Amino acid sequence: MSKSKPKAPLTDPLRQSIVDSGLPLLRLANETGIARASLIRFVRGDTSIRLDIADKLAAYFGLELQPTNAKAKGR
């Protein structure tokens, strides 16, 4: 019996956007101001990132957080 990894609604899309972009992490670091070492550890899944860094990555890749159900929308 294996435990499935819980869904990470912020982390997974950010990590996948980095990987799918095919950009060298050095270029991404230079263009976002995020330390390359932080990007490497995040992409490998070794560490998480702070919200301000997540904001920078989301803005860079054109991502935004949206509610997915009526409860989250306040209905």
C-alpha positions in Angstrom: 0.0 0.0 0.0 1.6 3.2 -1.1 0.7 6.7 0.1 -0.1 9.1 -2.7 1.4 12.5 -2.6 -1.1 15.2 -1.7 -2.0 17.7 -4.4 -0.1 20.9 -4.1 -2.2 23.5 -5.9 0.5 26.2 -5.9 3.7 24.3 -5.9 2.9 21.7 -8.6 1.9 24.3 -11.3 4.9 26.5 -10.5 7.3 23.6 -10.6 5.8 22.3 -13.8 5.9 25.7 -15.5 9.6 25.9 -14.8 10.3 22.4 -16.2 8.0 22.9 -19.2 9.6 26.2 -20.1 12.9 24.5 -20.9 14.6 27.7 -19.7 18.1 27.3 -18.2 17.7 28.0 -14.5 20.5 30.5 -14.7 18.5 32.6 -17.2 15.3 32.2 -15.1 17.3 33.4 -12.0 18.6 36.4 -13.9 15.2 37.4 -15.3 13.3 37.0 -12.0 16.0 37.9 -9.4 15.5 34.5 -7.7 18.6 32.7 -6.6 19.5 29.9 -9.0 20.3 27.6 -6.0 16.8 28.2 -4.7 15.3 27.3 -8.1 17.4 24.2 -8.4 16.3 22.9 -4.9 12.6 23.8 -5.6 12.6 22.1 -9.0 14.2 18.9 -7.5 11.6 19.0 -4.8 14.2 19.3 -2.0 12.7 22.5 -0.6 9.7 24.7 -0.8 9.8 28.4 -1.7 8.5 31.5 0.1 5.3 33.2 -1.1 7.1 36.2 -2.4 9.2 34.0 -4.6 6.1 32.1 -5.7 4.6 35.4 -6.6 7.5 36.3 -8.8 7.4 32.9 -10.6 3.6 33.1 -11.1 3.9 36.6 -12.6 6.8 35.5 -14.8 4.8 32.5 -16.2 1.4 34.3 -16.2 -0.2 32.1 -13.6 -2.8 33.1 -11.1 -4.7 31.4 -8.3 -8.5 30.8 -8.9 -11.2 29.3 -6.8 -12.2 25.8 -8.0 -15.6 25.3 -6.2 -18.6 27.2 -4.9 -17.5 27.1 -1.3 -14.2 28.8 -2.1 -16.1 31.4 -4.2 -18.1 32.4 -1.1 -21.4 31.0 -2.2 
